[in-house]
């Protein structure tokens, strides 16, 4: 299975995560590095947060982007106005490019949804030239996503059936400290480094926070969509109380931390 992420709609994903991946993309690019004239691959482009941020660098020669979801590919293609960007449907574990094709390959918030994440890293390394860079980032669901953990921790107090879902959420691939670094090293990448990237998720109101989940987006959204009417009403009320925390509804800000890793393809200068 190339991806475990469920997509209801591109617009729904933008409200759930796309608006935040736009904030994270520049941090990943700075960590991975760029140089004029390079060819860059975006693995798991979603609605285009990384690809379109890369396109803000006029010196890049080419930006290729792939995603397994035709919903995302269609949405990103519709938005694209840059002739340097080429978007196509493909599997991160079987990239449709020849060896040594790119100078850098980057993956933004994707590897934790790829069951065979190590194979995806190996594929990224394969299509990058010797001396080029592979870089990726994933959320730290267990220790770094305060706003999302609040959702799961509230839900499991109401429904023990959510306990295994919370565990799966907290410990998806590449999320444990050092896990992504070890994977990069195992796939033969050199000079591997790992760090944390921080953004804040700023919401205007409870509805701004909860509506994408209530509409069925993402892993928690899929769970919520399957609840019966009574339990759904209880979850909605509990989530509102957790968000408001005794104060009137309104803006709230949550710190969100991602693991980031980069490595150099062996060979080259």
Buried (B, 14 or more C-beta within 10 A) or exposed (E): EBBEBBBBBBBBBBBBBBBBBBBBBBBBBEBBEBEEEBBBBBBBBBBBBBBBBBBEBEEBEBBBBBBBBEBBBBBBBEBBEBEBBBBEBBBBBEBEBEEBBBBBBBBBBBBBBBEBBBBBBBBBBBBBBEBBBBBBBBBBBBBBBBBBBBBBEBBBEBBEEBEEBBEEBBEBBBBBEEBBBBBBBEBEBEEBEBEBBEBEBBBEBBEBBBBBBBBBBBBBBBBBBEBEEEBBEBBBEBBBEBBBEEEEBEEBEBEBBBBBBBBBBEEEE
